[in-house]
């Protein structure tokens, strides 16, 4: 009778350790997911906390409803006169940094994945959803945080 062992046990028996083991275990198509779980700020547990000054010309896109900016792979959008939304720019469909804001929702320009302001998927490409961040609008500042 043949005894079955798990993939992890097999790789350990081959002598693989550390990052090599992580890369092999995750598999080529899912490496970015494992890296994100390990702390990639675009989609993992790393703390996100920054403030945008709307008086700064670099943030002028946020002065009008429907405008958005991408900052450190986070899409920040003005969704109304007094509200903002923020999500990761990394699409859950194929982990590409292609998410933008358009037509009152987040949209991936790569394959058409669509997401609500809260990051929930609206179609089959976006069914996994994406990470959304908290926003707080005070005076002329937008605070984005996890």
C-alpha positions as CSV (number, residue, x, y, z in Angstrom):
1,X,0.0,0.0,0.0
2,X,1.3,3.5,-0.9
3,X,1.2,6.2,1.8
4,X,0.1,9.6,0.6
5,X,1.8,12.7,1.9
6,X,0.9,16.4,1.5
7,X,2.6,18.7,-1.0
8,X,4.2,20.6,1.9
9,X,5.6,17.4,3.4
10,X,6.9,16.4,0.0
11,X,8.6,19.7,-0.5
12,X,10.1,19.6,3.0
13,X,11.5,16.1,2.3
14,X,13.1,17.6,-0.8
15,X,15.0,20.0,1.4
16,X,13.3,23.2,0.2
17,X,13.2,26.0,2.8
18,X,12.1,29.6,3.4
19,X,11.2,31.7,0.3
20,X,11.8,28.8,-2.1
21,X,9.3,26.7,-0.2
22,X,6.8,29.6,-0.1
23,X,7.1,30.2,-3.9
24,X,6.8,26.6,-4.8
25,X,3.9,25.9,-2.4
26,X,1.9,28.9,-3.7
27,X,2.3,28.0,-7.3
28,X,3.1,30.3,-10.1
29,X,-0.5,31.6,-10.6
30,X,-1.1,32.4,-6.9
31,X,2.3,33.8,-5.8
32,X,0.9,37.3,-5.6
33,X,-1.9,36.1,-3.2
34,X,0.6,34.5,-0.9
35,X,2.8,37.6,-1.0
36,X,-0.3,39.8,-0.2
37,X,-1.1,37.6,2.8
38,X,2.5,38.1,3.9
39,X,2.1,41.9,4.0
40,X,1.8,43.6,0.5
41,X,0.3,47.0,1.3
42,X,-2.1,46.8,-1.7
43,X,-4.1,43.9,-0.4
44,X,-2.7,42.5,2.8
45,X,-2.7,43.2,6.5
46,X,-0.1,46.0,6.3
47,X,-1.5,49.3,7.8
48,X,-2.8,51.9,5.3
49,X,-3.0,55.4,6.8
50,X,-2.5,58.6,4.8
51,X,-4.1,62.0,4.4
52,X,-4.6,63.9,1.2
53,X,-4.7,67.7,1.2
54,X,-7.3,68.9,-1.3
55,X,-5.5,72.3,-1.5
56,X,-2.5,70.6,-3.0
57,X,-2.5,70.8,-6.8
58,X,-1.3,67.2,-7.0
59,X,-4.7,66.2,-5.6
60,X,-6.8,68.4,-7.9
61,X,-8.6,65.4,-9.4
62,X,-10.4,64.9,-6.1
63,X,-12.0,68.4,-6.2
64,X,-14.9,67.2,-8.4
65,X,-17.4,64.3,-7.9
66,X,-16.3,61.4,-10.1
67,X,-12.6,62.3,-10.0
68,X,-10.0,59.9,-8.7
69,X,-6.3,59.4,-7.9
70,X,-4.1,56.3,-7.6
71,X,-1.7,56.6,-4.7
72,X,0.5,53.7,-3.8
73,X,-1.8,51.2,-5.6
74,X,-4.9,52.6,-3.8
75,X,-7.6,54.2,-5.8
76,X,-9.2,57.2,-4.0
77,X,-12.4,58.6,-5.6
78,X,-14.7,61.4,-4.8
79,X,-18.1,59.8,-4.9
80,X,-20.2,62.8,-3.9
81,X,-19.8,66.4,-2.7
82,X,-19.0,65.2,0.8
83,X,-17.9,61.5,0.5
84,X,-14.9,59.6,-0.8
85,X,-14.2,55.9,-1.3
86,X,-10.9,54.0,-1.6
87,X,-10.0,50.5,-2.7
88,X,-6.9,48.6,-3.8
89,X,-5.9,49.1,-7.4
90,X,-5.1,45.4,-7.7
91,X,-8.0,43.6,-9.4
92,X,-9.0,40.3,-7.8
93,X,-9.7,38.7,-11.2
94,X,-6.0,38.4,-12.3
95,X,-4.1,40.5,-9.7
96,X,-3.4,43.3,-12.1
97,X,-3.1,47.0,-11.0
98,X,-5.8,48.2,-13.4
99,X,-8.7,49.3,-11.2
100,X,-10.1,52.8,-11.8
101,X,-13.2,54.7,-10.8
102,X,-15.9,55.3,-13.4
103,X,-19.7,55.5,-13.6
104,X,-20.0,55.5,-9.7
105,X,-18.2,52.2,-9.3
106,X,-14.7,50.8,-9.4
107,X,-13.8,49.1,-12.7
108,X,-10.9,47.0,-13.9
109,X,-9.8,48.2,-17.4
110,X,-8.1,44.8,-18.0
111,X,-11.1,42.4,-18.2
112,X,-14.1,44.5,-17.1
113,X,-14.4,43.4,-13.4
114,X,-16.8,45.8,-11.6
115,X,-16.9,46.6,-7.9
116,X,-19.2,48.6,-5.6
117,X,-17.8,51.5,-3.5
118,X,-17.3,48.9,-0.7
119,X,-15.3,46.6,-3.0
120,X,-18.0,43.9,-3.5
121,X,-18.0,42.3,-6.9
122,X,-20.7,43.2,-9.4
123,X,-20.0,40.7,-12.2
124,X,-18.3,37.3,-12.7
125,X,-14.9,38.9,-13.2
126,X,-15.2,40.8,-10.0
127,X,-16.9,38.1,-7.9
128,X,-14.0,37.8,-5.4
129,X,-14.3,41.5,-4.5
130,X,-11.4,43.8,-3.7
131,X,-10.1,45.4,-0.5
132,X,-11.8,48.6,0.5
133,X,-10.4,51.2,2.9
134,X,-12.1,53.7,5.2
135,X,-12.2,57.3,4.3
136,X,-12.9,60.4,6.4
137,X,-13.5,63.8,4.8
138,X,-12.8,66.8,7.1
139,X,-12.6,70.3,5.7
140,X,-10.0,70.1,2.9
141,X,-8.5,66.8,3.9
142,X,-9.3,63.2,3.0
143,X,-8.0,60.6,5.4
144,X,-7.6,57.0,4.0
145,X,-7.0,54.2,6.5
146,X,-7.4,50.5,7.0
